[in-house]
Each structure stands twice: as structure tokens, then as C-alpha cells.
Amino acid sequence: MGNSEVERDEPLTPAGRLFLRPEMNQIIHCIIGCKNPIDAAALRSEITKSAMIQHPRFSSLMVRNSRGREHWRKTQIDVDRHVIVVKDPVAGTVAGDEEAVNDYVADLAVSSPLSPDKPLWEVHILRAHNCIVFRIHHALGDGISLMSMLLECCRRADEPDQRPTISSVGTSSNSSSNRINQRRKLWKLVVGMLMGLVFIVEFVLRSLWVKDRKTVVSGGAGVELWPRKLATAKFRLDDMKVVKEAVADATINDVLFGVISCGLSRYFDLRSPKALQDGVQITGVAMVNLRKQPGLQELSDMMKGNSGIRWGNKFGMLLLPVYYHHSGADPLQYVKRAKQMIDLKKQSLEAHFSYNIGYLAMSCFGPKFASWLNYRIVCNTTFTISNVIGPKEEIAIVGNPVKYLRVTNTSLPHVKLLKLTLILHPSFLKPAITMHMLSYAGRADMQILVAKDIVPDPQVLAKCFEDALHQMKEAATQE
């Protein structure tokens, strides 16, 4: 290796190294549904001259040195190798375009890793379904980084010369926290530290042996390798805001987690009536952005590399307990319980603790141990959830208006490592449900990726979530 090559190489961040571990190997799928047929040549040309190609992460190979340490190395981009045009309809699908796209992405989830001999991203054009699927390895960045890249490549549909804007739908409208006195701030700090200690204990126990009770949505041995199904739950942000206003100081995230709790309860009533006792805990893992919520300019600057907001992966995890309740319960109670729980989580700085624990594990013990720790946490819970804020207005890509914008991701564990893990702990639950919500132009679509042998009817589960929000909205309007 020449000196010039060594100088060009850039070490991977700890999070990047973690996501390249076989048991944590994750790919983000950003699904862009267009209103009109897609001009593949125009899209390829736009990608060739876009800021994405100029970004070092998207124009570098992942290489390992003689000691096995991962680095990014700049390379020449052959766009034709990254743009894959699928001309025919998705095989075996007789449903509409959206269902066909979901089937295609679900198949990618277990059958198509990214080739390491080129930068770790691809663009699939499904011409028969007017859809574009961006596949980006999680080592390149997280949801916020991905959104900055997307906004850099798109324009507003109604004003092609203007960039889209971002609305902070996840924050509370109450600003009283800015007016608390110093004594109360000190008390909150003390309580937060104590709650943080509680979280550390809970985190350790969950990684060792504490796990959820087995339910009809719990996974089994090797569930990561099982065939997948993908369904979409569709929400209106205005409906979520109506529910938010009915619960004092609530946020959109409070409403989302309330919807998940209520929707899962409805699904359990359908799939296994009377199998669970009221109040049974079901634990999820929520991925939380730790950056200050960026605005449009900050996202643009982050994409160009000249912002204080760092590109890459910066998020923590929350252990998110939700509780089963029989049908007939007040739907707003789910939101109130979710808000109370999330307020405690915020006060404990749990997401920051988890991020720093992961960083410490990476620094002291290396990516193998850190990925094992994360794997254990995920395996002993029932579902994972994330929420990303998208464009406020409708956008267009190469002049083609975007009808819907969705995101999901997947993991592709190595079989040998999986067998070793099963020997160490054969009773792992391994969550069979992964959910990602992305807001766009007044809507919020949640992609629900399931192991189809465990959850054979994800459309029913999606309907349970949609019905939960409608029921909450009705209850909110009656108060």
C-alpha cells in the first residue's frame, strides 16, 4: 500500500464499525413512490452530478488494513453499478403498486446484501411500480444523515426552485421548562442521575437474562434469517396532533408510543384472546436521535460537511415498556401512560447513557463485544421502533412528484456467529417486528417489517395501529 493511499484512508467511527459486524449488519431502505413513470436516464444523470456522489462516505470503499481495522478509502464511482433498473412487475404479486414494492423490499431484507467491492449504497428503480428504493448501509449514516442527503437531492413539487422544509412535529408546544427556577433544575439533575443508575441496572439485566414474556409476536431461534413481510400503517399528522392536544404537554412521540401500545393490545385480542393478563409488559427498543433537532439549513450543511451537526450515526436507545390492556379501555389512557413513561426516560437521560455505554464498550473491548451487547438487548425485547421527521411539503425528484416517502431497515446476521450465540443463550426471543415511521407532507407512514412465519398478517397489525389512532382521535374530540 502506498503512502498516498494511507493518507487518503479515513478510520470508521465506532458506530460504523459496529454496523459492519456480521450480527449487526444493517441496511437502510428509503422507499420513494413517484406519481409518474420514472426516467431512469435522468435519475442516473442527476445522481452522477449530485452532492451525494461528492460526499466521502458515498464515494469510498470499506477496506481493512493488515490488522483488520476498517477504513474508508476514496474510489472512482461507476454509477451504472449502483443504479439497478427493474423493468418487470414484482414476481408473484397481484396487489397494487404499494403492496408490490413492500414485497420487493421485504425480499431484499433477507436475500440481497450490499457488495463490498463498491461503495455501500444502491438505487433500485422499479419502473413497473413508479418507485425508487435507496439502499444505504447503516455504517454510512443514520436516519437524520439520510434525510439530509435526500433533501439535498430533491426540490419542492409546487416550487421547483425551492428546497423543502422540516417541521418539528416531535416536540411539545409547552415552553414552561424554560422558566423553571434553579432549585428545580438541580432537583431534576439529581433525579435524572438516580434514574440513570436505574437504567444502567435495567440495561445490564436486559442484556444478560431478563426478557419479555413469550407472546404471539415473539421471535424464535434464528428469526433474523426467516422470510419477511412488510406492511404500511398510514397516519395523518393532523389526527396525531388532535390527540396530542387532548393530553397535557404531550408530544407526537407520546402519541406514537400510545398508538403502538393500543394497537398491539388490539392485535393480541384478535390473535390470542384471553391469553394475556391485563397489564402484561411488552418491551420495545426505541432508537432516539441525540442531535439537536436540525432545521433545513443545518441538514444541508451537514450533507456538505461544513456544519457543527456531525454526519454519521448518533443515536441512543430507550427500553420502551408498553402494556397490554383488554379492549374497552379508554384509548387516551395509552397516551397518558406513554407520556408518563417517556418523561421519566427523558429525565434519566437514558438515550445518552446507552450511547455512551456503547461508545465505552467499543473503545475498551472492541466492536465484537459491543455488537454482542446490542444483539443481546434486541434479542430480549419484542419490537424495535424509530421515528424520523421528513419534509413538510410534497417534494419532487428529477421533476417527478413524490407520492409517498417511507423507510425501513434490516439486518443480515452471519450464520456461524448466530449458531455461537444460540449455544450461549438458546432462549433468545429475537423480536419479530421492526417499525420505522417517517413523516411527509402531512402524513406519517410506519413500515412494519415482520417474520412472516410468526406474524403472517402484518396488514392486520397495521390496521390495528390505524384503528387505535382513529379511536384516540374520537375520544379526544369528545373531551
Backbone torsions as a table, in degrees:
resi	resn	phi	psi	omega
1	MET	NA	127.3	-179.3
2	GLY	-75.4	162.1	-179.7
3	ASN	-64.0	-35.8	-179.8
4	SER	-63.4	-36.5	178.5
5	GLU	-67.2	-40.4	179.5
6	VAL	-62.4	-39.7	-179.4
7	GLU	-65.7	-32.5	-178.3
8	ARG	-76.7	-26.2	-176.1
9	ASP	-66.2	139.9	178.7
10	GLU	-124.1	127.3	-178.9
11	PRO	-63.0	148.0	174.6
12	LEU	-72.0	150.2	173.2
13	THR	-70.3	162.1	176.7
14	PRO	-55.0	-41.5	179.6
15	ALA	-66.1	-38.7	177.8
16	GLY	-61.6	-42.3	177.9
17	ARG	-64.2	-37.6	179.3
18	LEU	-62.1	-45.4	-176.3
19	PHE	-72.7	-11.7	175.8
20	LEU	-92.4	-4.8	173.8
21	ARG	-65.2	140.8	-176.5
22	PRO	-54.7	-39.4	-177.0
23	GLU	-79.4	-8.5	179.1
24	MET	-122.7	15.6	-173.8
25	ASN	-69.2	106.6	-172.6
26	GLN	-123.4	142.2	178.6
27	ILE	-122.2	131.2	176.6
28	ILE	-87.6	133.2	175.5
29	HIS	-112.9	112.1	175.5
30	CYS	-101.4	117.5	-172.7
31	ILE	-104.3	120.8	-177.8
32	ILE	-117.6	108.0	177.5
33	GLY	-91.0	123.9	-176.1
34	CYS	-102.5	154.7	179.7
35	LYS	-78.7	-28.6	-175.5
36	ASN	-119.4	164.4	175.2
37	PRO	-55.8	146.1	-173.7
38	ILE	-92.9	129.1	175.8
39	ASP	-86.3	100.4	-175.4
40	ALA	-62.2	-39.8	-179.3
41	ALA	-64.8	-41.4	179.2
42	ALA	-66.4	-40.0	178.8
43	LEU	-66.1	-41.4	178.9
44	ARG	-62.7	-41.3	179.0
45	SER	-65.0	-40.6	179.4
46	GLU	-64.5	-41.0	178.5
47	ILE	-64.0	-39.8	-177.4
48	THR	-60.0	-35.3	-177.9
49	LYS	-105.4	10.5	-175.7
50	SER	-81.9	164.5	176.1
51	ALA	-65.8	-23.1	179.9
52	MET	-60.8	-44.6	-179.4
53	ILE	-63.6	-32.0	-178.1
54	GLN	-79.8	-15.7	-178.7
55	HIS	-71.3	134.2	-175.1
56	PRO	-59.3	-32.0	-179.6
57	ARG	-68.3	-35.0	-176.3
58	PHE	-87.2	-5.0	-178.9
59	SER	-123.6	27.4	-178.2
60	SER	-131.2	147.0	171.2
61	LEU	-88.7	149.9	170.4
62	MET	-90.1	118.3	-178.6
63	VAL	-124.5	161.9	176.9
64	ARG	-121.3	139.3	178.1
65	ASN	-83.3	-173.5	-175.6
66	SER	-63.6	-20.9	178.4
67	ARG	-95.4	5.0	178.3
68	GLY	83.9	8.3	-178.7
69	ARG	-81.8	134.3	-175.7
70	GLU	-81.1	141.4	177.0
71	HIS	-140.7	157.0	169.3
72	TRP	-95.3	134.0	178.1
73	ARG	-127.7	124.7	-179.7
74	LYS	-59.6	143.2	-179.3
75	THR	-147.7	167.7	175.9
76	GLN	-81.8	135.5	-177.0
77	ILE	-93.3	126.0	169.6
78	ASP	-103.6	96.2	-173.3
79	VAL	-57.8	-32.7	-178.7
80	ASP	-61.4	-28.2	178.5
81	ARG	-76.0	-18.8	-176.7
82	HIS	-98.5	-23.9	-178.3
83	VAL	-98.2	117.3	-177.3
84	ILE	-114.0	118.6	-178.3
85	VAL	-99.8	120.7	177.2
86	VAL	-105.2	107.8	-173.4
87	LYS	-82.1	-36.8	-174.0
88	ASP	-86.9	156.5	174.6
89	PRO	-60.2	156.5	178.4
90	VAL	-60.9	127.1	-174.5
91	ALA	-64.3	138.8	174.1
92	GLY	78.5	6.9	-178.0
93	THR	-108.4	124.8	177.3
94	VAL	-111.5	0.1	-179.4
95	ALA	-82.0	-172.1	-178.9
96	GLY	-73.3	179.9	-176.3
97	ASP	-59.3	-44.9	-176.0
98	GLU	-63.9	-41.2	178.7
99	GLU	-67.0	-38.0	178.3
100	ALA	-63.6	-42.3	178.2
101	VAL	-63.4	-42.9	177.5
102	ASN	-59.2	-40.5	177.9
103	ASP	-63.7	-40.5	-179.8
104	TYR	-63.9	-46.2	-178.8
105	VAL	-68.6	-37.6	177.3
106	ALA	-60.8	-37.2	177.3
107	ASP	-68.5	-39.8	176.4
108	LEU	-59.9	-28.3	-174.3
109	ALA	-61.3	-25.8	-176.0
110	VAL	-127.3	-2.3	-170.8
111	SER	-126.5	-3.4	-170.3
112	SER	-143.4	83.1	174.7
113	PRO	-71.8	164.5	177.2
114	LEU	-82.2	137.1	-177.9
115	SER	-71.7	132.3	-178.8
116	PRO	-77.5	-5.1	-179.0
117	ASP	-88.4	11.1	173.8
118	LYS	-147.8	163.0	176.4
119	PRO	-51.9	147.1	-165.2
120	LEU	-83.4	62.1	174.5
121	TRP	-155.2	155.1	177.1
122	GLU	-146.3	159.1	173.3
123	VAL	-127.0	116.4	178.0
124	HIS	-101.7	126.4	178.2
125	ILE	-106.2	113.0	178.1
126	LEU	-95.0	88.4	-170.9
127	ARG	-63.8	-36.7	-178.1
128	ALA	-68.6	-17.7	-175.7
129	HIS	-120.3	10.7	178.3
130	ASN	50.9	51.4	-174.1
131	CYS	-139.6	146.0	174.9
132	ILE	-120.5	133.2	177.2
133	VAL	-118.8	110.8	172.9
134	PHE	-84.6	124.9	175.6
135	ARG	-111.0	117.4	-175.3
136	ILE	-132.5	127.1	179.3
137	HIS	-65.8	139.3	-176.8
138	HIS	-63.4	-20.5	176.5
139	ALA	-64.5	-22.3	179.1
140	LEU	-77.9	-24.9	-179.2
141	GLY	164.8	170.3	-179.5
142	ASP	-100.7	-167.5	-176.0
143	GLY	-62.1	-39.0	179.0
144	ILE	-67.1	-41.9	176.6
145	SER	-62.0	-43.2	178.9
146	LEU	-61.3	-40.3	-179.7
147	MET	-65.8	-36.1	177.9
148	SER	-64.7	-39.0	177.6
149	MET	-65.4	-43.1	-178.1
150	LEU	-63.6	-45.4	-178.4
151	LEU	-66.2	-30.0	177.9
152	GLU	-68.3	-27.3	-176.3
153	CYS	-94.4	-9.3	-173.6
154	CYS	-117.3	166.0	175.2
155	ARG	-134.8	165.0	177.4
156	ARG	-66.0	140.2	-178.9
157	ALA	-69.6	-34.6	-177.5
158	ASP	-84.8	-23.4	178.9
159	GLU	-135.5	87.8	-172.9
160	PRO	-58.2	-19.4	179.4
161	ASP	-86.5	-7.4	-175.4
162	GLN	-107.0	147.2	175.4
163	ARG	-84.9	151.9	177.6
164	PRO	-70.1	163.8	180.0
165	THR	-115.8	162.6	-178.9
166	ILE	-115.4	134.4	175.2
167	SER	-110.4	137.7	-177.5
168	SER	-82.5	77.2	-176.5
169	VAL	-77.5	-11.5	-174.6
170	GLY	-91.6	-0.1	-175.5
171	THR	-102.7	159.0	179.4
172	SER	-83.9	149.2	179.4
173	SER	-82.9	-8.1	-178.2
174	ASN	-82.1	127.4	-177.4
175	SER	-110.3	18.0	-176.0
176	SER	-65.7	-22.2	-178.7
177	SER	-62.7	-23.0	178.7
178	ASN	-77.8	-8.5	-174.9
179	ARG	-112.8	7.2	-179.4
180	ILE	-71.8	150.8	-177.5
181	ASN	-82.3	171.9	-174.8
182	GLN	-63.9	-36.1	-179.5
183	ARG	-64.1	-40.5	180.0
184	ARG	-69.2	-34.8	175.9
185	LYS	-62.0	-42.4	179.5
186	LEU	-64.4	-41.9	178.7
187	TRP	-62.5	-41.0	179.0
188	LYS	-64.7	-35.7	178.4
189	LEU	-65.0	-43.9	179.7
190	VAL	-63.8	-47.4	178.7
191	VAL	-61.1	-40.8	179.7
192	GLY	-61.7	-40.6	178.9
193	MET	-65.9	-41.3	177.9
194	LEU	-64.5	-43.4	177.8
195	MET	-65.2	-32.3	176.7
196	GLY	-63.8	-39.3	176.9
197	LEU	-63.7	-40.1	177.0
198	VAL	-60.8	-41.9	179.8
199	PHE	-62.7	-43.0	-178.8
200	ILE	-59.0	-42.6	177.6
201	VAL	-62.4	-45.9	-179.8
202	GLU	-62.9	-40.8	179.5
203	PHE	-61.2	-44.9	-179.7
204	VAL	-65.9	-45.9	-179.6
205	LEU	-62.8	-40.5	-179.4
206	ARG	-66.6	-34.0	-180.0
207	SER	-75.9	-20.8	-176.9
208	LEU	-93.3	-61.8	-175.3
209	TRP	-145.9	-18.5	-177.9
210	VAL	-70.1	129.0	-178.6
211	LYS	-145.6	162.8	179.3
212	ASP	-67.8	155.7	170.8
213	ARG	-65.4	142.8	-178.8
214	LYS	-69.5	132.0	178.4
215	THR	-131.6	-176.3	-179.3
216	VAL	-70.0	-9.6	177.9
217	VAL	-110.9	7.9	177.3
218	SER	-76.5	146.3	180.0
219	GLY	-80.7	-171.7	178.4
220	GLY	-140.3	-174.0	-177.5
221	ALA	-60.8	125.5	177.4
222	GLY	72.7	24.1	-174.5
223	VAL	-61.5	-24.4	-179.5
224	GLU	-62.0	-24.4	-176.7
225	LEU	-96.1	-1.6	-177.2
226	TRP	-77.8	154.6	176.1
227	PRO	-57.4	147.7	-175.2
228	ARG	-113.5	158.5	165.7
229	LYS	-126.8	151.9	-179.0
230	LEU	-131.6	128.8	178.0
231	ALA	-130.7	163.0	-176.4
232	THR	-122.8	125.7	169.9
233	ALA	-98.1	128.1	-173.8
234	LYS	-111.3	127.2	-179.9
235	PHE	-124.3	154.4	170.4
236	ARG	-101.8	130.8	-179.3
237	LEU	-61.7	-33.6	178.1
238	ASP	-61.4	-38.1	176.9
239	ASP	-64.4	-41.7	179.4
240	MET	-65.9	-35.0	179.2
241	LYS	-69.9	-34.6	175.9
242	VAL	-60.5	-44.9	178.7
243	VAL	-66.4	-40.1	179.5
244	LYS	-59.1	-42.2	-178.4
245	GLU	-69.9	-20.8	-179.4
246	ALA	-81.0	-12.3	179.4
247	VAL	-118.9	119.2	-173.1
248	ALA	-54.5	128.7	175.0
249	ASP	61.4	19.8	-179.5
250	ALA	-75.7	162.8	176.2
251	THR	-121.7	170.4	176.3
252	ILE	-61.0	-37.2	178.1
253	ASN	-63.7	-36.9	175.5
254	ASP	-60.2	-44.0	179.2
255	VAL	-64.1	-43.2	-179.8
256	LEU	-59.1	-46.9	-178.2
257	PHE	-70.4	-30.8	172.8
258	GLY	-65.1	-40.4	177.3
259	VAL	-62.4	-41.4	179.2
260	ILE	-63.2	-45.4	179.6
261	SER	-62.0	-47.0	-179.9
262	CYS	-67.3	-43.0	-178.9
263	GLY	-64.2	-42.0	177.2
264	LEU	-64.0	-39.1	177.6
265	SER	-61.2	-42.7	178.1
266	ARG	-63.5	-40.0	-179.1
267	TYR	-67.0	-41.4	177.5
268	PHE	-62.2	-36.8	178.2
269	ASP	-63.7	-32.5	178.8
270	LEU	-78.6	-44.1	-173.5
271	ARG	-84.1	-36.2	-176.2
272	SER	-143.1	66.6	-178.3
273	PRO	-59.6	135.0	178.0
274	LYS	66.5	11.1	179.0
275	ALA	-82.5	-23.5	-178.0
276	LEU	-115.4	146.3	174.0
277	GLN	-82.1	149.0	179.3
278	ASP	-60.7	133.1	178.6
279	GLY	93.6	2.0	178.8
280	VAL	-62.8	134.6	-177.9
281	GLN	-84.9	136.0	172.8
282	ILE	-123.9	122.8	-172.0
283	THR	-104.3	134.6	174.0
284	GLY	-116.9	169.8	173.6
285	VAL	-115.2	117.1	179.4
286	ALA	-102.4	129.9	177.6
287	MET	-92.0	126.4	-171.2
288	VAL	-122.1	126.0	175.2
289	ASN	-65.6	129.9	-178.8
290	LEU	-100.7	-2.3	174.2
291	ARG	-77.4	155.9	166.6
292	LYS	-60.5	133.5	-175.3
293	GLN	-54.2	111.2	-174.4
294	PRO	-77.3	148.6	171.5
295	GLY	-90.6	-172.6	-175.1
296	LEU	-62.6	-46.2	-176.9
297	GLN	-65.1	-40.4	179.6
298	GLU	-63.2	-39.5	177.3
299	LEU	-63.2	-41.9	178.8
300	SER	-63.4	-44.2	-179.8
301	ASP	-65.9	-36.5	179.0
302	MET	-63.5	-40.2	178.5
303	MET	-62.9	-36.0	-177.5
304	LYS	-86.2	-6.3	175.0
305	GLY	82.9	14.0	-178.6
306	ASN	-121.1	41.2	-178.6
307	SER	-127.9	154.1	173.9
308	GLY	-71.2	-15.4	176.7
309	ILE	-83.7	114.0	-170.3
310	ARG	-75.3	135.0	171.3
311	TRP	-70.2	155.8	173.9
312	GLY	122.1	-139.6	-179.4
313	ASN	-120.4	117.9	174.6
314	LYS	-144.1	88.9	178.0
315	PHE	-150.0	152.8	174.8
316	GLY	-112.5	180.0	179.4
317	MET	-123.4	145.8	172.7
318	LEU	-113.1	135.9	167.3
319	LEU	-81.1	116.2	-167.4
320	LEU	-110.7	95.1	178.0
321	PRO	-81.4	126.7	170.2
322	VAL	-120.0	162.2	-169.5
323	TYR	-128.7	137.2	177.7
324	TYR	-76.6	133.9	174.4
325	HIS	-137.2	138.0	-179.0
326	HIS	-60.8	155.2	177.6
327	SER	-56.6	146.1	-179.6
328	GLY	108.6	-13.2	178.2
329	ALA	-70.3	152.6	177.3
330	ASP	-61.3	118.5	-175.2
331	PRO	-62.4	-30.3	179.6
332	LEU	-69.8	-19.6	177.3
333	GLN	-63.7	-31.6	177.3
334	TYR	-62.0	-40.7	179.6
335	VAL	-69.8	-41.3	179.7
336	LYS	-63.1	-41.8	177.1
337	ARG	-66.7	-39.3	178.6
338	ALA	-63.2	-43.2	179.3
339	LYS	-62.1	-44.0	-179.7
340	GLN	-61.3	-42.9	-179.8
341	MET	-67.4	-44.6	-177.2
342	ILE	-69.3	-34.1	175.7
343	ASP	-59.6	-40.7	177.1
344	LEU	-66.3	-39.1	179.3
345	LYS	-63.2	-42.5	178.3
346	LYS	-63.5	-42.4	-178.1
347	GLN	-64.8	-32.3	-178.3
348	SER	-80.6	-8.4	-175.7
349	LEU	56.5	36.6	-175.1
350	GLU	-59.0	-42.5	-179.0
351	ALA	-62.7	-39.3	178.6
352	HIS	-68.4	-39.2	177.1
353	PHE	-60.8	-46.6	-177.1
354	SER	-63.9	-39.2	178.3
355	TYR	-62.5	-44.6	-178.2
356	ASN	-72.4	-32.6	174.7
357	ILE	-63.5	-43.6	177.8
358	GLY	-62.9	-42.2	179.0
359	TYR	-63.2	-42.2	178.9
360	LEU	-64.3	-42.2	178.7
361	ALA	-62.6	-41.3	178.0
362	MET	-63.7	-44.0	-175.5
363	SER	-69.2	-39.5	-173.4
364	CYS	-90.0	-36.0	-171.6
365	PHE	-120.4	-8.4	176.4
366	GLY	91.6	170.0	-174.2
367	PRO	-67.7	-26.9	-178.6
368	LYS	-64.0	-45.8	179.1
369	PHE	-69.2	-42.0	-178.6
370	ALA	-62.5	-41.3	179.2
371	SER	-69.1	-36.0	175.9
372	TRP	-61.9	-41.3	179.6
373	LEU	-64.1	-47.2	178.2
374	ASN	-63.1	-40.0	-179.8
375	TYR	-61.1	-41.5	179.8
376	ARG	-64.3	-41.5	179.0
377	ILE	-60.1	-49.5	-177.8
378	VAL	-64.6	-38.6	-176.8
379	CYS	-67.1	-27.0	-176.7
380	ASN	-95.4	13.6	176.3
381	THR	-122.3	176.0	-171.0
382	THR	-100.6	-32.5	-178.2
383	PHE	-152.1	164.8	171.4
384	THR	-124.2	151.5	-175.8
385	ILE	-147.2	141.2	170.7
386	SER	-141.9	159.3	-178.1
387	ASN	-140.3	121.7	-179.5
388	VAL	-120.9	137.3	178.6
389	ILE	-86.1	126.8	-179.1
390	GLY	-108.4	-166.8	-176.6
391	PRO	-63.1	143.7	179.7
392	LYS	-77.0	-36.7	-179.3
393	GLU	-103.1	166.4	172.5
394	GLU	-67.7	141.3	-177.5
395	ILE	-117.0	169.9	176.7
396	ALA	-133.4	144.4	175.6
397	ILE	-119.6	124.6	-169.9
398	VAL	44.7	45.1	176.4
399	GLY	77.4	1.7	-178.5
400	ASN	-99.6	114.9	-178.3
401	PRO	-58.8	139.7	-179.0
402	VAL	-92.7	123.7	-177.8
403	LYS	-83.6	-40.5	177.9
404	TYR	-148.8	157.0	-176.7
405	LEU	-137.8	120.4	-175.4
406	ARG	-139.1	163.0	-179.7
407	VAL	-146.3	145.1	171.7
408	THR	-152.3	170.3	175.6
409	ASN	-146.7	172.7	-174.5
410	THR	-147.4	167.2	174.8
411	SER	-129.2	147.6	-178.4
412	LEU	-130.2	81.7	-175.4
413	PRO	-70.7	152.7	178.0
414	HIS	-79.3	135.5	-172.8
415	VAL	-62.0	-40.8	-177.0
416	LYS	-65.2	-43.3	178.3
417	LEU	-65.7	-36.4	178.9
418	LEU	-61.8	-43.5	179.7
419	LYS	-62.9	-39.8	178.0
420	LEU	-62.3	-43.4	179.6
421	THR	-62.4	-39.8	-179.1
422	LEU	-66.6	-34.1	176.7
423	ILE	-65.5	-40.7	-180.0
424	LEU	-68.2	-35.5	-175.1
425	HIS	-151.3	83.5	-172.8
426	PRO	-72.1	-7.7	-175.1
427	SER	-101.1	19.1	177.0
428	PHE	-55.9	141.2	176.4
429	LEU	-80.9	-41.1	-176.9
430	LYS	54.1	101.7	-174.0
431	PRO	-59.2	137.9	-179.2
432	ALA	-98.2	-0.2	-176.5
433	ILE	-128.5	127.4	173.1
434	THR	-126.1	128.7	-175.5
435	MET	-125.4	136.2	176.5
436	HIS	-135.4	124.0	178.3
437	MET	-108.5	137.0	178.1
438	LEU	-134.5	125.3	178.8
439	SER	-86.7	147.3	180.0
440	TYR	-161.1	119.8	171.9
441	ALA	50.7	50.3	175.3
442	GLY	84.4	-0.4	178.5
443	ARG	-120.7	164.7	175.0
444	ALA	-141.8	113.7	179.7
445	ASP	-104.1	131.4	178.9
446	MET	-110.8	117.6	177.2
447	GLN	-84.2	128.2	-176.7
448	ILE	-115.4	105.2	-178.9
449	LEU	-99.6	124.2	-173.9
450	VAL	-131.2	157.5	166.8
451	ALA	-79.8	115.0	-168.0
452	LYS	-69.0	-19.6	176.1
453	ASP	-75.1	-17.3	179.0
454	ILE	-102.7	-43.4	177.2
455	VAL	-119.1	84.7	-174.1
456	PRO	-74.8	-10.7	-174.4
457	ASP	-127.7	61.9	-177.7
458	PRO	-62.4	-24.4	176.5
459	GLN	-63.9	-35.2	176.5
460	VAL	-66.7	-42.0	177.4
461	LEU	-62.1	-43.0	177.5
462	ALA	-60.4	-41.6	178.2
463	LYS	-63.8	-35.4	177.7
464	CYS	-62.7	-40.1	177.7
465	PHE	-67.1	-44.3	179.5
466	GLU	-62.3	-43.8	179.4
467	ASP	-65.1	-34.3	178.7
468	ALA	-61.4	-44.7	179.1
469	LEU	-65.7	-42.1	178.9
470	HIS	-60.7	-40.4	179.6
471	GLN	-66.9	-38.8	177.4
472	MET	-65.3	-40.6	179.5
473	LYS	-63.0	-43.3	177.8
474	GLU	-60.2	-43.2	179.3
475	ALA	-65.2	-37.0	-179.2
476	ALA	-68.2	-38.4	-179.2
477	THR	-72.3	-19.6	-179.8
478	GLN	-88.0	-12.0	-178.5
479	GLU	-79.2	NA	NA
